[in-house]
């Protein structure tokens, strides 16, 4: 499970860099400055959670059960939160109206928060030797 979490964290981080560069350079002439800023929010939160995956996958301070929960909560959260933000920011470039599914953004945010809460509770409950 640790390797799966670490690989996912690395992929999310790599995609954050690629999407960030694309947003800063490729989208600059195509969407408004406000939309670029929105796109960057999705990239930033994706990168934050890539780091979280790398930390969780590389630590022994979080139980395996919690690692699994954090993995799925964060992965679903990033897809829903950042993914919907990418769609909303580039809405004018697509034939699909991403505003119709904009409600998934806060649902994705909730999944991200739940991932952090699961890790927090596990760290508080478990006693580890220093």
C-alpha positions in Angstrom: 0.0 0.0 0.0 2.9 2.4 0.8 4.3 2.1 -2.7 0.9 2.7 -4.2 0.4 5.8 -2.1 3.9 7.1 -3.0 3.5 6.4 -6.7 0.1 8.2 -6.6 1.7 11.1 -4.8 4.5 11.3 -7.4 2.0 11.2 -10.3 -0.2 13.9 -8.7 2.9 16.1 -8.1 4.1 15.6 -11.7 0.7 16.4 -13.1 0.5 19.5 -10.9 3.8 20.8 -12.5 2.5 19.9 -16.0 -0.9 21.5 -15.5 0.6 24.5 -13.8 2.9 25.2 -16.7 0.1 24.6 -19.1 -2.1 27.1 -17.2 0.6 29.7 -17.0 1.7 29.5 -20.6 -0.8 27.6 -22.8 -4.0 29.0 -21.4 -2.7 32.6 -20.9 -4.1 33.9 -24.2 -7.2 31.7 -24.1 -8.9 32.4 -20.8 -9.3 35.4 -18.5 -6.8 36.3 -15.8 -9.5 35.4 -13.2 -9.9 32.0 -14.8 -6.1 31.5 -14.8 -6.2 32.2 -11.1 -9.0 29.7 -10.6 -7.0 27.1 -12.5 -4.0 27.8 -10.4 -6.1 27.1 -7.2 -6.8 23.6 -8.6 -3.1 23.1 -9.3 -2.1 24.3 -5.8 -4.5 22.0 -4.0 -3.5 19.1 -6.1 0.2 19.7 -5.2 -0.6 20.1 -1.5 -2.3 16.7 -1.6 0.5 15.1 -3.7 2.8 16.1 -0.8 0.3 14.7 1.7 0.4 11.3 -0.2 4.2 11.3 -0.1 4.2 12.0 3.6 1.5 9.4 4.4 3.1 6.7 2.2 6.5 7.3 3.7 5.7 7.3 7.4 5.2 4.6 10.0 3.2 7.0 12.2 -0.1 6.3 10.4 -1.8 2.9 10.6 -2.3 0.9 7.4 -6.1 1.2 7.8 -5.8 5.0 8.0 -3.3 5.1 5.1 -5.9 3.3 2.9 -8.7 5.7 4.0 -6.5 8.8 3.4 -5.4 7.4 0.1 -8.9 7.0 -1.3 -10.3 10.1 0.3 -7.5 12.3 -1.1 -7.5 10.7 -4.5 -11.3 11.1 -4.9 -11.0 14.6 -3.4 -8.3 15.7 -5.8 -10.2 14.3 -8.8 -13.5 16.0 -7.8 -12.1 19.3 -6.4 -9.1 20.1 -8.7 -10.7 18.3 -11.6 -13.9 20.3 -11.4 -11.9 23.5 -10.9 -9.9 22.8 -14.1 -13.2 22.3 -16.0 -14.8 25.4 -14.6 -11.7 27.6 -15.3 -11.6 26.4 -18.9 -15.4 26.3 -19.4 -15.3 28.7 -22.3 -13.0 26.4 -24.2 -15.3 23.4 -24.1 -18.6 22.4 -25.6 -19.5 21.0 -22.2 -20.9 23.3 -19.5 -18.9 22.5 -16.4 -21.0 24.9 -14.4 -23.7 22.2 -14.5 -21.4 19.9 -12.4 -19.8 22.6 -10.3 -21.5 21.2 -7.2 -18.8 18.5 -7.1 -16.2 21.0 -6.2 -17.3 21.3 -2.5 -17.9 17.6 -2.4 -14.3 17.1 -3.5 -13.2 19.6 -0.8 -15.1 17.6 1.8 -13.2 14.5 0.8 -9.9 16.3 1.1 -10.9 17.6 4.6 -12.0 14.1 5.6 -8.6 12.7 4.6 -6.8 15.2 6.8 -9.3 14.4 9.7 -8.7 10.7 9.3 -4.9 11.2 9.6 -5.3 13.6 12.5 -7.5 11.2 14.5 -5.1 8.3 13.8 -2.1 10.3 15.0 -3.9 11.4 18.2 -5.2 7.9 19.0 -2.1 5.9 18.4 0.9 6.0 20.8 4.3 5.8 19.1 7.7 5.5 20.6 10.0 8.4 20.0 
